[in-house]
Structures are given as C-alpha cells and as structure tokens.
C-alpha cells in the first residue's frame, strides 16, 4: 500500500503522539511519501520556530526518510478539476490541502491525515486518520 502522509501526521509523530507512532509501526512495510506542499509547510514551521537550525535539520531528515513528491502537470490538472467541482458545489477548501489531495488522487494512494473535515468532500479520495484510535477507512 502507498500512503501520502499529511503535514499534521508528521507533526504528531515529531511530538511523539502514541497513536500516530503505533500506526506508523503497524504500517512499517508500506511505502510512505510526502507532498512538496507538506515539505514547505514543515519548513515554514521550522523557520518561524525558536530552534530554527535544529528544526530545519529535522525537516531535511524527514525529506530523506520520505520521498518528496513534486507538483507535476497531471497533479495540477487534478487540482483544477477538484477545485472547480468543489467551487460549483459551494464547498471550497484551502489550495494547499487541495494540492495534497490532488497528489493522493493522481498517485492513487491513501492520504494519511487528521484533517478529515477538509478531505471528506473530495470525491474518490481514500484517507486514514492515524491520529484517531478508531479510524476505519
């Protein structure tokens, strides 16, 4: 199975959240990747932190552990389709989350996030919440 790990799950892991850590262990053999969007969000957090140098090093290490998926033309095309569809329904979501969702859809992988509310309305997306003890998707 291929998992696209969302920014919030990485942060929970860095904070030693037991549920997230256990889910990483349960899925140790699965391939895990992150979006370049999550990489950017993590870098932003490191740059605004009090321990900038240490936290940038942590983010760079994360990018060594998880392949970072760039935003490609097909991902942007998927993004545009989703954004247009959600706009027509009157339920837009943040562009960064949409780019992460488009990456998961384009690569046909499962998005791992705690932000279920944002992704529930996206047709065809598969996701799991590794921060929730009771996830069943």
LINSUL-V371765 format. One record per helix or strand of 3 or more residues. SS is the DSSP state (A for helix, B for strand). FROM is the first residue (numbers start at 1). TO is the last residue. If there is no record, write none. Layout:
BEGIN
ss = (SS & SS)
from = (FROM & FROM)
to = (TO & TO)
END
This chain:
BEGIN
ss = (B & A & A & B & A & A & B & A & A & B & A & B)
from = (2 & 7 & 18 & 31 & 36 & 52 & 67 & 73 & 95 & 110 & 116 & 126)
to = (5 & 14 & 26 & 35 & 47 & 65 & 69 & 89 & 107 & 112 & 119 & 128)
END
